[in-house]
Amino acid sequence: MEQTRGAGQDGGWFPYWTRRFVVFAVLWWVLAEGRFDAWWLGLVGVALATWGSMRLLPAGRHGVSLAPTLRFLAFFVWNSLRGGVQVAAMALRPRPDLAPALIEIDLSHLPPGTARVLMLNTLGLMPGTLGVRLEESRLRLHVLDARLPVVAEARELEAHIARLFGGRP
């Protein structure tokens, strides 16, 4: 029986774990503000982060393409800015006219696990929404104003996440 291997597991010059190590090292460098005096601690942290990521998300189980990732990031940044302005405008009104509510969204179009958790966490980072509970394929959200098109925006986000994980929206 032939065994499939993930990208970089074939012993190439830049194996998969090395890519992760480099990403975590760059992240550490950014967090340390480019200082090199704490690299002894940084190397331990980077090694542990690499080991943990390989245990939690082994090579070959996923594949994220550049184009859907860039579209997702652009969507997220734009909607975060737009939503931030919207929430600030609501907060600065002399008499805030809000209609808070709990709404439920069906996430059965997303694969279980990472994609649904990303949906929950991304909605929590977008102004005016907060994920309250994720049970199987049902996501409960708290929204500041139920009159806004929150469900339509969540569906658009769901489509971006589905493409990010190689599915169809």
C-alpha positions in Angstrom: 0.0 0.0 0.0 1.5 3.3 -1.0 1.8 5.9 1.7 1.2 9.6 0.8 3.6 12.2 2.1 3.0 15.8 2.9 4.9 18.7 1.3 8.5 18.8 2.3 8.5 15.4 3.9 10.4 13.9 1.0 13.7 15.0 2.5 14.0 18.0 0.3 16.3 20.9 1.1 13.6 22.7 3.0 11.5 20.2 4.9 8.1 21.0 6.3 9.2 21.3 9.9 11.9 23.8 8.9 9.3 26.1 7.3 7.4 26.1 10.5 10.5 26.8 12.5 11.4 29.7 10.3 7.8 31.2 10.6 7.9 30.9 14.4 11.5 32.4 14.5 10.3 35.4 12.5 7.3 35.7 14.8 9.6 35.7 17.8 11.9 38.2 16.2 8.9 40.6 15.6 7.6 40.1 19.1 11.1 40.7 20.6 11.3 43.9 18.4 14.4 42.7 16.6 16.5 42.4 19.8 18.9 39.5 19.9 19.6 39.5 23.7 16.7 37.1 24.4 17.3 34.6 21.6 18.3 31.9 24.1 14.7 32.0 25.3 13.4 32.5 21.8 15.1 29.4 20.5 13.5 27.3 23.2 10.1 28.9 22.5 10.5 28.5 18.7 11.5 24.8 19.1 8.6 24.1 21.4 6.1 25.9 19.1 7.4 24.0 16.1 7.2 20.6 17.9 3.6 21.5 19.1 2.5 22.6 15.7 3.8 19.4 14.1 2.0 17.3 16.8 -1.3 19.2 16.5 -1.3 19.8 12.7 0.9 17.2 11.1 2.3 17.8 7.6 0.1 16.5 4.7 -3.2 16.9 6.4 -3.9 20.3 5.1 -3.0 22.6 2.3 -3.6 26.3 2.3 -3.1 28.2 -1.0 -1.8 31.7 -1.2 -4.6 33.2 -3.3 -7.5 32.2 -0.9 -5.3 33.3 2.1 -4.8 36.7 0.6 -8.5 37.1 -0.2 -9.4 36.0 3.3 -7.0 38.5 4.9 -8.2 41.3 2.6 -11.8 40.5 3.5 -11.0 40.4 7.2 -9.0 43.6 7.3 -11.6 45.5 5.3 -14.5 44.3 7.4 -12.6 44.9 10.6 -12.0 48.5 9.7 -15.5 49.0 8.4 -17.0 47.4 11.5 -14.7 49.4 13.8 -16.0 52.6 12.3 -19.5 51.4 12.5 -19.2 50.4 16.2 -17.4 53.7 17.1 -20.3 55.6 15.4 -22.8 53.6 17.5 -20.9 54.3 20.7 -20.6 58.1 20.0 -24.3 58.6 19.5 -25.9 60.6 22.3 -28.5 57.9 22.6 -27.2 54.6 21.3 -29.8 52.9 19.3 -28.8 49.2 19.6 -30.8 46.1 19.2 -28.6 43.4 20.8 -29.5 39.8 20.0 -28.4 36.2 20.0 -28.5 34.6 16.5 -27.7 31.1 15.4 -25.8 30.2 12.2 -25.6 26.8 10.6 -22.0 25.9 9.8 -22.6 22.5 8.2 -21.0 23.8 4.9 -17.6 24.0 6.7 -15.6 20.9 7.6 -15.6 20.2 11.4 -12.7 21.2 13.4 -10.2 23.9 12.4 -12.4 25.6 9.8 -15.3 26.1 12.2 -13.1 27.2 15.0 -11.5 29.8 12.7 -15.0 31.0 11.8 -15.9 31.4 15.5 -12.6 33.2 16.3 -12.7 35.5 13.3 -16.3 36.6 14.0 -15.2 37.3 17.6 -12.5 39.6 16.3 -14.8 41.5 14.0 -16.5 44.5 15.8 -20.1 44.1 16.9 -20.1 40.2 17.0 -19.0 37.7 19.6 -19.1 33.9 19.3 -21.0 32.6 22.3 -21.2 28.8 21.6 -20.1 26.4 19.0 -21.9 23.0 19.1 -21.2 20.7 16.2 -22.4 22.7 13.2 -24.4 25.4 15.1 -22.8 28.7 16.0 -24.5 31.1 18.4 -23.4 34.7 18.1 -24.1 37.8 20.2 -24.5 40.9 18.0 -24.8 44.5 19.0 -27.5 45.3 16.4 -29.6 42.6 14.9 -30.9 45.0 12.2 -27.4 44.9 10.6 -26.8 42.3 7.9 -24.8 40.1 10.3 -25.9 36.8 8.9 -25.1 37.8 5.3 -21.7 39.0 6.4 -21.1 35.7 8.3 -22.1 33.8 5.2 -19.6 35.8 3.2 -16.9 35.0 5.8 -17.9 31.3 5.7 -17.4 31.3 2.0 -13.9 32.7 2.4 -13.0 30.1 5.0 -14.4 27.3 2.9 -12.2 28.4 0.0 -9.3 28.7 2.4 -9.7 25.1 3.3 -10.1 23.9 -0.2 -13.9 23.6 -0.2 -16.6 25.3 -2.2 -18.6 28.1 -0.7 
